[in-house]
Amino acid sequence: MPEAGHQAQPPATPTRWLLINLDAEHAARGARVDAWRRLRALGAHYLQPCVCLLPDRPETTRGVDQVAARVRRAGARARVFPMGLLNNPDEQAVIAAFSAERSDEYAEVVSRARAFNAEITMESGQRRATYGELEESDLDLKRLQRWLASIRRRDYFDAPGYADALAAITRCRHALAAFEAKAYEVEVHPTEDEIARSPWRLRVRALGGSDRR
């Protein structure tokens, strides 16, 4: 697996490709957007508005066949051409374009992870370590993890940046674990200052005192 900053290398043997042409001009806009989203989720690189490329692999072939079927049901035309590129420089340029898109996505994960950690730090500093904040942050982390996994699945040429993104997600997990421990202590073993800032705790304490009397 290449480290961040390492240039993605072309495969030792020529790659077979799928050239996808969607003539969806007369289909409903929703169908065109749906096809675009599904192809981009597969990692398709667009050459023109209706023409894109994917490496020819079992998982991409299945996904493209499903998209093509949906497009045809919407009343549009979808054509898929298995092909090989004519020469090695062309193939290297296409692989570089695929890898650049994935590297940009990995960099965005790193940016979002930094924002996640900054939010955790702020909440801890403002003593907002509560179960509600923990639950919200846990959902945010799961979204980041799913996003990174989806990028990795469409990273067909080991683009630079994955190691950095994975390390950023790991830091998020550690920060959330520390925040979880703090939230537990705040809610289960609050300090006198935390009790004083929570009117409901004061009322509960008062009720407990009256029961003892």
C-alpha positions as CSV (number, residue, x, y, z in Angstrom):
1,M,0.0,0.0,0.0
2,P,1.6,3.3,-1.0
3,E,2.2,5.9,1.7
4,A,1.0,9.5,1.4
5,G,3.0,11.4,-1.2
6,H,3.8,8.2,-3.1
7,Q,2.8,8.3,-6.8
8,A,0.3,5.7,-7.9
9,Q,1.9,3.3,-10.3
10,P,0.2,1.8,-13.3
11,P,-0.4,-2.0,-13.2
12,A,2.2,-4.3,-14.6
13,T,-0.2,-5.6,-17.2
14,P,-2.5,-3.3,-19.3
15,T,-5.8,-2.6,-17.8
16,R,-9.1,-3.4,-19.5
17,W,-11.6,-0.7,-19.3
18,L,-15.4,-0.1,-19.5
19,L,-16.3,2.9,-21.6
20,I,-19.8,4.0,-20.5
21,N,-22.0,6.2,-22.8
22,L,-25.3,7.3,-21.3
23,D,-27.6,9.1,-23.8
24,A,-30.0,10.3,-21.1
25,E,-30.9,13.7,-22.5
26,H,-34.6,12.8,-22.8
27,A,-34.8,11.0,-19.5
28,A,-36.2,12.7,-16.4
29,R,-33.6,14.8,-14.6
30,G,-33.9,12.6,-11.5
31,A,-32.8,9.6,-13.6
32,R,-29.8,11.4,-15.0
33,V,-28.7,12.5,-11.5
34,D,-29.3,9.0,-10.1
35,A,-27.1,7.5,-12.9
36,W,-24.3,10.1,-12.3
37,R,-24.3,9.5,-8.5
38,R,-24.2,5.7,-8.9
39,L,-21.4,5.8,-11.4
40,R,-19.4,8.3,-9.3
41,A,-19.9,6.1,-6.3
42,L,-18.3,3.3,-8.3
43,G,-15.3,5.7,-9.0
44,A,-16.1,6.5,-12.6
45,H,-13.9,9.1,-14.2
46,Y,-15.9,11.4,-16.6
47,L,-14.3,12.2,-19.9
48,Q,-17.4,14.1,-21.2
49,P,-20.8,14.9,-19.6
50,C,-22.3,11.6,-20.8
51,V,-19.1,9.5,-21.2
52,C,-17.0,7.9,-18.4
53,L,-14.5,5.2,-17.7
54,L,-14.1,2.5,-15.1
55,P,-11.6,-0.3,-14.9
56,D,-13.1,-3.6,-16.1
57,R,-13.5,-5.7,-13.0
58,P,-16.2,-8.0,-11.8
59,E,-17.5,-5.5,-9.2
60,T,-17.5,-2.6,-11.7
61,T,-19.2,-4.6,-14.4
62,R,-22.0,-5.6,-12.0
63,G,-22.5,-2.0,-10.9
64,V,-22.4,-0.6,-14.4
65,D,-24.9,-3.2,-15.6
66,Q,-27.3,-2.2,-12.8
67,V,-26.9,1.5,-13.7
68,A,-27.4,0.8,-17.4
69,A,-30.6,-1.2,-16.7
70,R,-32.0,1.7,-14.6
71,V,-31.2,4.2,-17.3
72,R,-33.0,2.0,-19.9
73,R,-36.0,1.6,-17.7
74,A,-36.2,5.4,-17.6
75,G,-36.5,5.5,-21.4
76,A,-32.9,6.5,-22.2
77,R,-30.0,4.7,-23.9
78,A,-27.0,3.2,-22.2
79,R,-24.1,1.6,-24.0
80,V,-21.1,-0.1,-22.4
81,F,-17.9,-0.9,-24.4
82,P,-15.2,-3.1,-23.0
83,M,-11.9,-1.8,-24.3
84,G,-8.2,-1.4,-23.9
85,L,-6.3,1.9,-24.3
86,L,-4.1,2.3,-27.3
87,N,-0.8,3.0,-25.7
88,N,1.0,3.1,-22.3
89,P,1.1,6.9,-21.9
90,D,-2.7,7.1,-22.4
91,E,-3.2,4.5,-19.7
92,Q,-0.8,6.2,-17.3
93,A,-2.7,9.5,-17.8
94,V,-6.0,7.9,-17.1
95,I,-4.7,6.1,-14.0
96,A,-3.2,9.4,-12.7
97,A,-6.7,11.0,-13.2
98,F,-8.4,8.3,-11.2
99,S,-5.8,8.5,-8.5
100,A,-6.0,12.3,-8.2
101,E,-9.7,12.1,-7.6
102,R,-9.2,9.5,-4.8
103,S,-6.4,11.5,-3.3
104,D,-8.6,14.6,-3.2
105,E,-11.3,12.5,-1.4
106,Y,-8.8,11.2,1.1
107,A,-7.6,14.7,1.8
108,E,-11.2,15.8,2.5
109,V,-11.6,12.9,5.0
110,V,-8.5,14.2,6.8
111,S,-10.0,17.7,6.8
112,R,-13.3,16.5,8.2
113,A,-11.5,14.4,10.8
114,R,-9.6,17.5,12.0
115,A,-12.9,19.3,12.3
116,F,-14.3,16.4,14.3
117,N,-11.4,16.4,16.8
118,A,-11.6,20.2,17.1
119,E,-15.3,19.8,18.0
120,I,-14.5,17.2,20.6
121,T,-11.8,19.4,22.1
122,M,-14.2,22.4,22.2
123,E,-17.0,20.4,23.9
124,S,-14.6,19.0,26.4
125,G,-13.2,22.5,27.2
126,Q,-16.7,23.9,27.6
127,R,-17.6,20.9,29.9
128,R,-20.3,19.7,27.5
129,A,-19.3,16.1,27.9
130,T,-22.8,14.6,28.0
131,Y,-24.3,11.4,26.7
132,G,-26.2,13.4,24.1
133,E,-23.0,15.0,22.8
134,L,-21.3,11.6,22.9
135,E,-24.1,10.0,20.8
136,E,-24.0,12.7,18.2
137,S,-20.2,12.5,17.9
138,D,-20.4,8.7,17.7
139,L,-22.8,9.0,14.7
140,D,-20.4,11.6,13.1
141,L,-17.5,9.2,13.4
142,K,-19.4,6.3,11.9
143,R,-20.2,8.5,8.9
144,L,-16.5,9.3,8.5
145,Q,-15.6,5.6,8.7
146,R,-18.2,4.6,6.1
147,W,-17.1,7.4,3.8
148,L,-13.5,6.3,4.0
149,A,-14.5,2.7,3.4
150,S,-16.5,3.7,0.3
151,I,-13.5,5.7,-1.1
152,R,-11.2,2.8,-0.5
153,R,-13.5,0.5,-2.4
154,R,-13.3,2.7,-5.5
155,D,-9.5,3.3,-5.2
156,Y,-8.5,0.9,-7.9
157,F,-4.9,2.0,-8.2
158,D,-3.8,2.6,-4.6
159,A,-3.8,6.4,-4.7
160,P,-1.7,8.4,-2.3
161,G,-3.5,9.6,0.9
162,Y,-5.2,6.5,2.3
163,A,-2.7,6.0,5.1
164,D,-3.1,9.6,6.2
165,A,-6.9,9.3,6.1
166,L,-6.8,6.1,8.1
167,A,-4.5,7.6,10.7
168,A,-6.9,10.6,11.0
169,I,-9.8,8.3,11.6
170,T,-7.8,6.4,14.2
171,R,-7.1,9.7,16.0
172,C,-10.9,10.4,16.0
173,R,-11.6,7.1,17.6
174,H,-9.1,7.8,20.4
175,A,-10.5,11.2,20.9
176,L,-14.0,9.9,21.1
177,A,-13.0,7.2,23.6
178,A,-11.5,9.8,25.9
179,F,-14.7,11.9,25.5
180,E,-16.8,8.9,26.3
181,A,-14.9,8.4,29.6
182,K,-15.3,12.0,30.5
183,A,-19.0,12.0,29.7
184,Y,-19.4,9.0,32.0
185,E,-17.6,10.7,34.8
186,V,-19.6,13.9,34.3
187,E,-23.0,12.2,34.4
188,V,-22.3,9.5,37.0
189,H,-19.8,11.2,39.2
190,P,-20.5,15.0,38.8
191,T,-18.4,17.5,40.8
192,E,-20.1,20.1,43.0
193,D,-19.7,22.7,40.4
194,E,-21.4,20.5,37.7
195,I,-24.3,19.8,40.1
196,A,-24.6,23.6,40.8
197,R,-24.8,24.2,37.0
198,S,-27.6,21.6,36.6
199,P,-30.9,22.7,38.2
200,W,-32.4,19.2,37.9
201,R,-29.5,17.8,39.9
202,L,-30.1,20.3,42.7
203,R,-33.8,19.4,42.7
204,V,-33.0,15.6,42.9
205,R,-30.6,16.3,45.7
206,A,-33.2,18.3,47.6
207,L,-35.7,15.5,47.1
208,G,-33.2,12.9,48.4
209,G,-32.6,15.1,51.4
210,S,-36.3,15.5,52.2
211,D,-36.7,11.7,52.0
212,R,-34.0,11.2,54.5
213,R,-35.8,13.5,56.9
